[in-house]
Amino acid sequence: MKSSAPVCPVPAEQQPLNEYQGLRESWFFRWATLELPSYVKPIAVLWLLSWIVAAPVAASSFPYAKHPLQFLLSAALGASLLPTLALLRLYLGWVYVRDRLLKENIFYEESGWYDGQIWTKPAEVLQRDRLIVTYEIQPLLARLKRTFGFLALLLSSVAATWYLLP
């Protein structure tokens, strides 16, 4: 008996659905799928760990004894770099998979960079992939965008506070 499922010539590790499932199972990229408290916790941990580097750098410019507010603001700003980079990596990974799922034509390599091919997804595969994007990936990207907005607001508050210092 023949299967009615379309034969996909794309190697398994390059198929958009498998790339999506790989992200969902990855310890790093799964972070974006967690409930809010579990999602925020790694951001806070990264920020606190970043203080190990940011605080001595800030102290060299603004000794805590003389300039406590400048020290705290500059250390907090410096410590936000690592969480921001981690969130950016999360965002870019999910955007890459979203784009692969949304595309009708998939570029893939059979055995190396020199023999790339293009596979056109059948309608049912394209519809399934677009449903995954709509109901699974878009909410993750929206959450990450809100997180970036929150970080931008915090950084703007730090900058405004700095500007208002005597």
N, C-alpha and C positions, 0 to 999 in steps of 0.2 A: 504494500500500500504506500503510495507516494504522499509525502507531506505537502500541505499547501503553503507552509511557511516559506518565505523567500530565503534563498541561499545568500548568505552574507560573506563576501570575499575578504572583508576587513579582518585582520588578525584580532584575536580576542582582546588583547591588551589595548588595542586602539579603537575598539568599538565604544561609541559614546555612552551607551548604557553601562558597560563594564567600567568605564572611567568614573561615571557617576557613583556606582556601587563601591568602587575603590575609595573614593573620597568619603563616602558615608561611613566606611569601616576604618578609615585612617584615624589614628589617635589624635593627630593634629587637626585635620579638617572636620572631624566629627564634633569638635568643640563648638562650631557654629550651629549645630543641630540640638544642643542641650537646652534644658529648661533655663529660665532666666537666672536663678541663683547660681547654677552650675556654669552658665555662660559667663557671668560677671566675675566669678572667683578667679579664673586664670588671668584675667586682665589685671585684677587687683594684686595678685601674687607677682606677676611680671613687673608691675609698677613698683611694688615694695622692694623686690630684688634689685631693680634698677637704681634704687637709692644707694646701694653699695658703691656704685661708680659715681653717680651724680652728686652725692653729698660731699665727698672730698674735693671734687672739681668746683662745686659752688663755694665751698669753704675757702678755697684758695683765692677766690675773687671777693667774697663777702664773708669775712669771719663772723660766726654766729654771735659772738659776744658784742660786736660793734653794730652789725647790721642783720638782726634776726629775721626781719620780714623779707629783705632781699635774698638772704640765704635760702629761706623756705621756698620763696617763689621760684628762684632759679633752679634749685634742686628738684622741685616738683616738675618744672618744665623739662629739665634734662631727663628725669626719670620716666617721662611720658614717651620718650623716643622708642624704647623697646616694645611696649605694648602696641604702639601705633604701627610699627613695622610688622609685628605679628598679625595684627588685624588686616593690614594691607595684603599680606601674603594669603591669608584666608580668603579675602575678597577676590583677589586675582585668580586663585585656584578655582573657586566656584564660578566666576565669570567665564573662565576658559571652558569648563564643562558645560555650562549653560549654552554658550555659543555653539559648541559641538552638537549638542542635542537639538538646537533650533535649526541648524543648517540642513538643507535638503540634500546637498552634495557633501560627502565626507571624503577628505583627502586622507590617504593612508599610505604607508610604506610597506612593501611586501618583505623585503630583506635588507634594505638600507636606504640611505638618503637619495640615491641615484635612480631608484625605480618607483617613484611615487605614482599612485593611481587615484582615481576618483570614483566613488561608488555613490549612486543616487539611491536614496532611501525610498522604499515603497511607501505608499500613502499610509498604511496602517502603522508602520514603524515610525514614520514622521509624526503621526497623530499621537502615538503613545509617548514619544520623546517630548513633544510639546506640552502634553498634560503633566509630565514629570516636572518640566520647567515651571509651569504655571502654579502647581500645587506644592511643590517641594523646594525648588531652588529659589524662586522669586521671593518667598517669605524670608529665606535666609539672607539674601542680598539686601532686602529692605531692612532687616535687623542690623546688618553690618553698616548700612548707610546711616541709620539712626545713631549707632554707636559712634561713627565718625562725626556726626553732627554734634553729639554730646561732647566729644573730645574737643571739637572746634570751639564750642561754647565755653568749655573750661579754660582752654588756652586763651581765648579772647578775654575772659575774666581775669586771668593772670596778667595779660598784657595791659588791660585797663587799670588794674591795681598798681602795677609797676609804674605806669604813666602818672598816676595820681600821687605817688610817693614824693615826699619833699626832697 
